[in-house]
């Protein structure tokens, strides 16, 4: 494949920057590099990734060098109309440290909202407060959730007895299980959980770390039965009236501990993406309401709102009810949900033809880039799918040890969900 390169937008893939280092995840984690390369495919042919090399200089990796053969010839325009003409540098997450580095290396400012604005709405406390104010949290759960400031975490002798008193008065369905999760973080990293008692050595040992991460959220640990995300675009003030555009909703593949494994959903002939959940329209409306709150605080750009369905009661309790907790987190950045939606749009011409996707129909899809530590899961996944299912290998010119991402389509969304559960157990 010939490579056409011209100067254009700089993409800064600082995935995982919530953990305090803009580049560590990209340097050290093959899955993060793969995710960043998939993100790059959403942009036009003039896009290039910029990351520090061994000397500290910013190297260049052009989008067309990453273009997978499964998509045939490289498309010139971006996957989303709102990316047309977008100036750079465009970061995954606008942080103060990356803004300073960009000024030093490229003599320009990051595109999008200020790091201060991002920090205020990316904080999990923003989503918790917005959900409470908008009435999005289940009434049985909402009174049990607490936002804890860093100062409180640094005074454990005052805080922990109070939390233990609250825990003792939680309803029976909670089974007195709790979690303390950092207000700034991603993928569930850094949290501590327990049962019946908060004042334990493990919790005390975690409090200083949580304090350094901006505080914590104290809430029941529940059995999740489904995770969802809605991707949105909040326009700049000069472009529209501030109403966010819903780009799509998805189901997330997550392990019981909350580790991300991929996304799945349903797509129609126009490229509109839906989670397929019965409460999908509610999820989308709730996400738009929270994004509007973020806009009022100065946020603009791509974002995501996460939700989950949980079981209110023990696993063996046949009377336990399922409830949806909307707007659990607001991600003030690009998300893998957005990347998934963009890649589905890239593949839409193939799907329309191969699976006869016509107006009024939907087809199931899934994106994952799980590595092969559990065996050849691709073969096992395909075994559970119909013969006409499509599996697109989105591998790029990565290191041979990097995960190989795949985008799968099936006529019947439920067969894809069943195949996924058979391979990944989630």
Secondary structure, 3 states (H helix, E strand, C coil): CCCCCCCCCEEECCCCHHHCCCCHHHHHCHHHHHHHHHHHCCCCCCCEEEEECCCCCEEEEEHHHHCCHHHCCCCCCCCCHHHCCCCCCEECCCCHHHHHHHHHHHCCCCCCCCHHHHHHHHCHHHHHHHHHHHCCCCHHHHCCCEEECHHHHCCHHHHHHHHHHHHHCCCHHHCCEEEEEECCCCCCCCCEEEECCCCCHHHHHHHHHHHHCCCEEEEECCEEEEEEEEEEEECCCCCCCCCCEEEEEEEEEECCCCCEEEEEEEEECCCCEECCCCCHHHHHHHHHHHHHHHHHCCCCEEEEEEEEEEEECCCCCCCCEEEEEEEEEEECCCCHHHHHHHHHHHHHHHHHHHCCCCCCCEEEEEEECCCCCCCCHHHHHHHCCCCCCEEEECCCCCCCCCCCCEEEEECCHHHHHHHHHHHHCC
